[in-house]
Amino acid sequence: MFEIEVKGEQRQEAVGACLALNCRPPFIVYLEGNLGTGKTTLVRGFLRQLGYQGRVKSPTYTLLEPYELAGQSYYHFDLYRLSDPRELDYLGIEDLLNRDALLLIEWPEKGIGVLPQADLMVHFTHHDQARRIKFEAVTDRGAKSLPELQKALANV
């Protein structure tokens, strides 16, 4: 586990880019933090690093945005408006988990009991004019990603 502090949207996107370079499917990332802490900004940087050029928006109302990049599947979830974890079944969560995909899940606490365990948890908090971002490995796969991710983030 380690923590960094970043100031500004560009640096937050750079953190997402570093994450993209150090996490390969299959992989599950939980993004935890209050509204406005930069979870979707990090996802934007992640997707841009992989070559996505379109608009990256939070799937607050659709709950899920799929991306196919370089032959890999990436799924961005925003579960903020989820009223019952079983609603994830309607999104076909089981089918998505059976693919060689990477899932980025905002508000994962809303999916408790249905969501699989994260490989990596990313916690966001406000700190003065900056954001604190803590990276915590949950699985062996997550732990393997941390050393290179920490090294890459040292230059952000």
C-alpha positions in Angstrom: 0.0 0.0 0.0 1.2 3.5 -0.7 -0.3 7.0 -1.0 0.4 10.0 -3.2 -0.8 13.6 -3.4 -1.7 15.3 -6.7 -2.8 18.8 -7.6 -4.8 19.5 -10.8 -6.8 17.6 -13.3 -3.8 16.9 -15.6 -1.8 15.3 -12.9 -4.9 13.2 -11.9 -5.1 12.0 -15.5 -1.4 11.2 -15.5 -2.1 9.0 -12.5 -4.7 7.2 -14.5 -2.2 6.8 -17.4 0.3 5.2 -15.0 -2.4 2.8 -13.8 -3.2 1.8 -17.3 0.4 0.9 -18.0 0.7 -1.2 -14.9 -2.7 -3.1 -14.8 -3.5 -5.6 -17.5 -6.7 -7.6 -18.0 -8.0 -9.6 -16.3 -8.0 -7.0 -13.5 -10.5 -5.3 -11.2 -10.0 -1.8 -9.7 -12.3 -0.3 -7.1 -12.3 3.5 -7.1 -13.5 4.8 -3.7 -14.1 8.4 -2.7 -16.6 11.1 -2.2 -18.1 13.1 -5.1 -15.6 15.4 -6.8 -12.5 13.6 -5.7 -11.5 12.7 -9.3 -12.4 9.1 -9.9 -13.7 9.8 -13.4 -10.8 12.0 -14.2 -8.4 9.2 -13.3 -10.4 6.9 -15.6 -10.1 9.5 -18.4 -6.4 9.4 -18.1 -6.4 5.6 -18.0 -8.4 5.4 -21.2 -6.4 8.1 -23.0 -3.2 6.2 -22.3 -4.7 3.2 -24.1 -5.5 5.3 -27.1 -9.2 6.3 -26.6 -9.9 9.7 -28.2 -13.6 10.1 -27.5 -15.3 11.8 -24.6 -15.0 10.0 -21.3 -18.0 10.6 -19.1 -19.1 9.1 -15.9 -21.7 6.5 -16.5 -23.8 7.8 -13.6 -27.1 7.1 -15.3 -26.2 4.2 -17.6 -24.1 2.5 -14.8 -21.7 1.1 -17.4 -19.5 2.3 -20.3 -17.7 -0.4 -22.3 -14.5 0.3 -24.3 -12.7 -2.0 -26.7 -9.1 -0.9 -27.1 -6.3 -2.7 -28.8 -8.2 -6.0 -28.7 -9.0 -5.8 -24.9 -12.2 -5.1 -23.1 -12.4 -2.3 -20.5 -15.5 -1.5 -18.5 -16.1 1.7 -16.5 -18.8 1.3 -13.9 -20.4 4.1 -11.8 -22.6 2.5 -9.2 -23.6 5.8 -7.4 -27.3 5.5 -8.4 -27.5 1.7 -7.9 -30.3 1.1 -5.5 -29.8 -2.7 -5.1 -26.7 -4.7 -5.9 -28.8 -7.3 -7.7 -29.4 -4.7 -10.4 -25.9 -5.6 -11.6 -27.3 -8.9 -12.9 -29.4 -6.9 -15.4 -26.1 -5.4 -16.7 -24.8 -8.9 -17.4 -22.1 -8.6 -14.8 -21.5 -12.4 -14.8 -20.8 -12.3 -18.6 -18.4 -9.4 -18.2 -16.5 -11.3 -15.4 -16.0 -14.3 -17.6 -14.1 -12.2 -20.2 -10.5 -11.3 -20.2 -11.4 -7.7 -19.2 -10.4 -4.9 -16.9 -13.1 -3.3 -14.7 -12.9 0.2 -13.2 -15.6 0.4 -10.6 -16.7 3.7 -9.0 -18.8 3.4 -5.8 -18.1 -0.4 -5.4 -19.7 -0.4 -1.9 -23.1 -0.2 -3.7 -22.4 -3.6 -5.3 -21.4 -5.5 -2.2 -22.5 -9.1 -2.5 -22.5 -9.2 -6.2 -19.2 -7.6 -7.3 -16.1 -9.8 -7.2 -13.2 -9.0 -5.1 -11.0 -6.1 -6.3 -7.4 -6.7 -7.3 -6.6 -3.1 -6.4 -8.4 -0.5 -4.4 -7.8 3.2 -5.1 -9.0 5.5 -2.3 -9.5 9.2 -3.1 -9.7 12.0 -0.5 -9.7 15.8 -0.6 -6.6 17.4 1.0 -6.5 21.2 0.9 -6.2 22.1 -2.8 -5.0 18.6 -3.7 -6.2 15.0 -3.8 -4.7 12.1 -1.8 -4.8 8.9 -3.6 -4.0 5.6 -1.8 -3.4 2.4 -3.6 -4.0 -0.8 -1.8 -3.5 -4.3 -3.2 -6.2 -6.9 -2.3 -5.0 -9.9 -4.4 -1.7 -11.3 -5.5 -2.3 -9.9 -8.9 -2.9 -6.4 -7.3 0.3 -6.8 -5.2 2.3 -7.6 -8.3 1.2 -4.3 -9.9 2.1 -2.0 -7.0 5.9 -1.8 -7.2 6.0 -0.7 -10.9 3.0 1.6 -10.4 4.7 3.2 -7.4 7.8 3.7 -9.4 5.9 5.2 -12.3 4.0 7.6 -10.1 7.1 8.9 -8.5 7.5 11.1 -11.6 3.9 12.4 -11.7 
